[in-house]
């Protein structure tokens, strides 16, 4: 029994000792209370020189004695609940000097809460052009240390101080030389610029200039040249500045390269299409003249507010096209084209311009495509890629432009100077055949029905600014009523040929501030006139003002607005401030609806009885101060917008505009039964009517535009 008992005791002691060894040696196993474990070995991936140069057994280059960094961490496995774990770092660096002797430096940091990044700002007397090796280890606040970072597995870090900066770079460009021989190439043409420094350790070039943000480019191999491509978007003097940067991060002095950029090359083909009525040929500003078939009628109207005087009408039949019987562009290279167009219908695909490709197809087409989900869209097809955007309306003018840029293989579509679609990675397509105006081959071959004018083709990039200058039709002020007191029952416009006639006893509001100053019982000064000395005072019963004829074509783009002030900030019925239509309906009407607590824009889809109406509104409330109310209809974009106090409060897609034959009405509109009503109670002033769509920025100052 005793022997057996002793045998059990001996076995238990051995097991206890083995468990203690295993607990101490097994990661993730808690140590006995009071036993300190060493901190964790720093990871090679957490060691850097000068912050950005990672630890490597292949020496990294630095421009000066670097700042070494190491992330260290003490283990938490030996902690009591109340303990913190703190860690510092010990660094060692060594090298062989010129006499073949090994030199060594070391540094120890203090301990702080871990994990933490510790650093060593190395002494400035380290030798240049010498391989310096280094490693690090962690130490806790009881003095226990980890293994060195390069112990297996690990890497000994190395660096070399490069004390000599690179030589300045040269810049060479064939297209845009730095010389005094004149103006070179031009807007929309890419040029190559090659940077090259004599230094063999240059790893990148940093360049900038007019129109170029600071950019970095790397040579294919250290010490080699690097070439960039750049395209000017404006003509004039330019410069490019470049610095060479070596592997240590040292920068050379700056090289400045000057050049003078010419204006963009004129179109390679250009047909204005303003030839005399009956012409059989369209004269060319550039390129060959275009043969006109029998279905082409010269002398058609031109888009208002443009430089064109006339266009051509195509009837959409087989003989309705023009062609120079030759290609206008090499479509495998960068090219662009543009045209003014006005479709007579939008129910089928139509091509305004194209160029014959191979296999009875067109390499590209510029025109429109109908949409099942809404209005037709303008379209630019090139090969198998089709871009669509904007809103195509029957009877509405638009300026279309398409661009294919081989530099980045990008296709772009512009409508009225604005980019509406683009796609990158488009493969080039050959088009060896003739350029066509008004027709195309293949599934886009429906002939154009409507007007076309000013067709241009370029063999370069046409930058955005240049397209913007070609496309928009700036709004033109056609009538302005400043509304000051008169005695003959009219409020004249500035030009004197479109007066507003006053009806229903409407009068003028003129604040008599002088009388208030003289009256000792006057305690509240009268409000100022909305603008100037007077404004119309409408009683809300039967007062209104109207022109004798329509002011502008409401089927085309227009903008109209005025200033108003409500007599009652809590009206009990809808009140119309502005409208224009015919005897029975309004093409547009602006009113305030107190039941909905919103400003409303009402547009009618045609002048016939029972025509559909669209009503859009934006939250608002009448004030006793001035409200500026402006309507903007953009025919080419197919939308109409209501602005109040310069902010867009409501907008709607609208493609059913019609030319309202009735006069402009201030202070009333049609009601649901077709009669007149919704008379406005308050003041009205500063009425403006524009041909064309004002921009959002222009709306904010519409009263001051001329």
MOJONOR-V684541 format. One record per helix or strand of 3 or more residues. SS is the DSSP state (@ for helix, = for strand). FROM is the first residue (numbers start at 1). TO is the last residue. If there is no record, write none. Layout:
SS|FROM|TO ; SS|FROM|TO
This chain:
@|2|25 ; @|44|46 ; =|47|49 ; =|60|62 ; =|67|73 ; =|86|96 ; =|102|108 ; =|116|121 ; =|131|140 ; =|157|161 ; =|169|172 ; =|190|197 ; =|202|209 ; =|212|217 ; =|226|231 ; =|236|246 ; =|255|261 ; =|269|271 ; =|290|292 ; =|296|300 ; =|311|315 ; =|335|343 ; =|350|356 ; =|362|371 ; =|374|382 ; =|385|392 ; =|397|405 ; =|410|415 ; =|418|423 ; =|435|437 ; @|442|444 ; =|449|458 ; @|464|471 ; =|476|481 ; =|500|503 ; =|507|509 ; @|513|518 ; =|535|539 ; =|544|546 ; =|558|566 ; =|575|581 ; =|586|593 ; =|598|604 ; =|613|619 ; =|627|634 ; =|639|644 ; =|647|653 ; =|664|666 ; =|681|691 ; @|696|699 ; @|702|704
